[in-house]
Amino acid sequence: MEQKGVQLDRETFSCSICLDLLKDPVTLPCGHNYCMECIKVHWDGQDGTGVYSCPQCMKRFIPRPVLVKNTMLAALVEELKKTGLQAAPADHCYAGPEDVACDVCTGRKLKAVKSCLVCLASYCEKHLQPHYDVAPLKKHKLVNPSKKLQENICSLHDEVMKIFCRTDRQIICYLCSVDEHKDHDTVSAAAERTERQRELEGSRGNVQQKIQDRQKDVKLLQQEVEDINQSAEKTLEGSEKLFTQLMSLLKKRSRDVKQEVRSQQETQVSRVKELQEKLEQEIAELKRKDAELEQLSHTEDHNEFLHNYPSVSALSEPTDSSSIHIRPLTYFQDVTAAVSEVRDKLQQVLDEEWKKISVSVNEVDVLLSQPEPKTRAGFLRYSQEITLDPNTANGQMLLSDGNRKVTRMDQNQSYSDHPDRFSRYCQVLSRESLTGRCYFEVEMRGRGRGVDVAVAYKNINRTGSGMESVFGRNNKSWSLDCSNNSLWYNNIKTPVSGPPSSRVGVYLDHSAGTLSFYSVSETMTLLHRVQTTFTQPLHAGFWSGFVGDSAEFCKLK
């Protein structure tokens, strides 16, 4: 309780201008006390107006009061000074170079806590108190401390600018509104602020919506990064496994060849050695016979010679050596040639398939896909050569010109049975699958151009008379009906913008889910664009309604 009393004494005997203990205190007619020097300096700044007011209660005095030292109050302050109790504010309360200083403080100024847009002055906490206590001051507009209060004063009339000129879009004072801005569209600054505040809230709403949209886009891109990384790792893992299997297969075949060669080597060497041993035995026998013959040739007794000659001269049947053919270093050449041929064929297959793998890798795209071309030259950059698959052609569809052209016939062709063949409807699909970005053009001829240009998944139904096997009548195909100017998908008919010419261009951006049909003449006219998500590679296809109608993939390169 004692500390609280001391604190009260400090505040009671402090000057509200300098916030220090009173020096030569004076009492104004309103009862408030100040340092004589502080109030003199304060009123010196008001000399031009002729009106002098109390800094705390704002009571006005005319003329300027004569200041007389309050001796009793001075004595009390001296007693407080003897106790060593000073009311100096902490250093952090004083205004620095970057702070807004209180306009009422003298000497070292304190930080302002509020600025008044009516008084056009800034106040520290002590000097602001009258704006909370005095009724007229309570109506003033208080804002956070500002160094730009003087910008609210008209440089021409030295008046507060409270009016907004909509004609010149600037803030003016009342005198400006009746002088330079006479007859202009003017409103109060507060009214203009209210209207612009509504616009600002709308703008903020738009900005916040865009922020949310961009945040969604960022999340989509983050998800795309994760999907790309996961897909790449899964692909690498799968391809590594497949290549490991391929290498294991090659190693197994290498072991098989080695085993067969070694087995045949052992068999043939065994046969040769067996014959060799037989021949060596015959040589030994012949050498023995030669020795007997030589001994007989030296016999002097004619009777003994003639008696022994028949038995000694008889020879056993020799081994037939005419079948022995020496082929140095040529025994397994055919095996080497066969392995070499396998290597060459495998190399050829790897080269061809590597091109497909490389194209597939390079066709991987993200959400930031390139815009659709605007000119035919731009589309031709993505042109792809396409041929028709004979195994899918209905019996009445005749393929020609290297399987690039199909014509509807009135009789069935001699096609063999195949599970991919359209058995009921006159349709045919391309051999090549369509992925990434690709473009092709179709030239149609015949009665009314009764040909539909379509794209479809490979697993579209091929048999039966239901809609599941007709282009455009299911969720596995899209079909441009050239005779009726419409596009079909999932058995829903959508009119297109205009009749196509005899040549139709088709642009596919598989990863972006875009499929566009164009009428191609001297210019390209968009007929219809599909925006969806493709879940499988697509194949181009034709449906023909009249005998004699034909469609052909155009050569674009």
Long-range contacts (C-beta under 8 A, 24 or more apart in sequence): 6-85, 9-80, 9-85, 10-80, 10-85, 10-86, 10-87, 11-87, 13-73, 13-76, 13-77, 13-80, 13-87, 14-87, 16-55, 16-56, 16-104, 16-126, 16-127, 17-42, 17-55, 17-104, 17-105, 17-106, 17-127, 18-105, 18-106, 18-107, 19-87, 19-89, 19-105, 19-110, 19-124, 19-126, 20-86, 20-87, 20-88, 20-107, 21-77, 21-80, 21-81, 21-86, 21-87, 22-73, 22-74, 22-77, 23-77, 24-69, 24-74, 25-69, 25-70, 25-73, 25-74, 25-77, 26-67, 26-68, 26-69, 26-70, 27-70, 27-73, 28-54, 28-61, 28-65, 29-59, 29-61, 29-65, 30-54, 30-57, 30-59, 32-56, 32-57, 33-70, 33-73, 36-67, 36-69, 37-106, 38-106, 39-67, 40-67, 41-106, 42-104, 42-106, 55-104, 55-127, 55-130, 56-127, 56-129, 56-130, 57-130, 57-133, 57-134, 58-130, 58-134, 58-136, 58-137, 93-124, 99-145, 100-145, 100-146, 100-147, 102-127, 111-145, 112-145, 113-145, 114-142, 114-143, 114-144, 114-145, 115-142, 115-143, 115-144, 115-145, 115-146, 115-149, 116-140, 116-141, 116-142, 116-143, 117-141, 117-142, 117-143, 117-149, 117-152, 118-160, 120-149, 120-150, 120-152, 120-153, 120-160, 121-149, 122-146, 122-149, 156-180, 161-189, 162-188, 162-189, 162-190, 163-187, 163-188, 163-189, 164-188, 164-189, 164-191, 164-192, 166-192, 220-367, 221-366, 221-367, 224-366, 224-367, 228-364, 228-366, 257-335, 257-339, 261-332, 261-335, 264-332, 265-332, 268-331, 275-319, 275-324, 278-319, 279-319, 279-321, 282-316, 282-318, 282-319, 285-316, 286-315, 289-315, 359-436, 360-435, 362-436, 363-435, 363-436, 363-437, 363-510, 363-511, 364-511, 365-436, 365-511, 365-512, 366-511, 369-509, 369-511, 369-512, 370-437, 372-507, 372-509, 372-514, 372-516, 373-507, 375-524, 376-505, 376-520, 376-524, 379-439, 379-505, 379-507, 379-518, 379-524, 380-439, 380-556, 381-439, 382-437, 382-438, 382-439, 382-507, 383-438, 383-439, 383-440, 383-556, 383-557, 384-432, 384-434, 384-438, 384-439, 384-440, 385-432, 385-553, 385-555, 385-556, 385-557, 386-430, 386-431, 386-432, 386-440, 386-540, 386-553, 387-430, 387-431, 387-432, 387-553, 388-428, 388-429, 388-430, 388-431, 388-542, 388-553, 389-420, 389-428, 389-429, 389-430, 389-431, 389-539, 390-415, 391-418, 391-420, 391-421, 392-418, 392-420, 392-421, 392-422, 392-427, 392-428, 392-429, 392-462, 393-421, 393-422, 393-428, 394-421, 394-422, 394-423, 394-424, 394-425, 394-426, 394-427, 394-428, 395-421, 396-426, 396-547, 397-426, 397-427, 397-428, 397-542, 397-544, 399-428, 401-552, 403-431, 404-552, 404-553, 404-555, 405-550, 405-551, 405-552, 405-553, 406-542, 406-544, 406-550, 406-551, 406-552, 407-544, 407-548, 407-549, 407-550, 408-446, 408-544, 408-545, 408-546, 408-547, 408-548, 408-549, 408-550, 409-547, 410-547, 419-462, 420-462, 421-462, 422-462, 422-469, 423-462, 423-463, 423-464, 424-463, 424-464, 424-465, 424-469, 425-469, 425-470, 425-543, 426-543, 426-544, 426-545, 427-454, 427-469, 427-470, 427-471, 427-541, 427-542, 427-543, 427-544, 428-541, 428-542, 429-456, 429-458, 429-539, 429-540, 429-541, 430-539, 430-540, 430-541, 430-553, 432-539, 432-540, 433-458, 433-537, 433-538, 433-539, 434-508, 434-510, 434-537, 434-538, 434-539, 434-540, 435-510, 435-537, 435-538, 436-509, 436-510, 436-511, 437-507, 437-508, 437-509, 437-510, 438-507, 438-508, 438-510, 439-505, 439-506, 439-507, 439-508, 439-556, 440-505, 440-506, 440-540, 440-553, 440-554, 440-556, 441-503, 441-504, 441-505, 441-506, 441-520, 441-553, 441-554, 441-556, 442-503, 442-504, 442-505, 442-506, 442-542, 442-551, 442-552, 442-553, 442-554, 443-502, 443-503, 443-551, 443-552, 443-554, 444-482, 444-502, 444-503, 444-504, 444-549, 444-550, 444-551, 444-552, 445-502, 445-549, 445-550, 445-551, 445-552, 446-546, 446-548, 446-549, 446-550, 447-546, 447-548, 447-549, 448-483, 448-546, 448-549, 449-482, 449-483, 449-502, 449-549, 450-482, 450-483, 450-544, 450-545, 450-546, 450-549, 451-482, 451-483, 451-542, 451-543, 451-544, 451-545, 451-549, 451-550, 451-551, 452-479, 452-480, 452-481, 452-482, 452-488, 452-542, 452-543, 452-544, 452-545, 453-479, 453-480, 453-482, 453-504, 453-506, 453-517, 453-540, 453-541, 453-542, 453-551, 454-478, 454-479, 454-480, 454-540, 454-541, 454-542, 454-543, 455-506, 455-508, 455-515, 455-538, 455-539, 455-540, 455-541, 456-538, 456-539, 456-541, 457-535, 457-536, 457-537, 457-538, 457-539, 458-536, 458-537, 458-539, 459-536, 467-491, 470-543, 471-541, 471-543, 477-541, 478-515, 478-530, 479-543, 480-504, 480-517, 480-527, 480-528, 483-545, 487-517, 487-527, 487-528, 487-530, 489-530, 494-528, 496-527, 496-528, 497-525, 497-526, 497-527, 497-528, 498-525, 498-527, 500-527, 503-554, 506-540, 508-538, 510-534, 510-537, 510-538
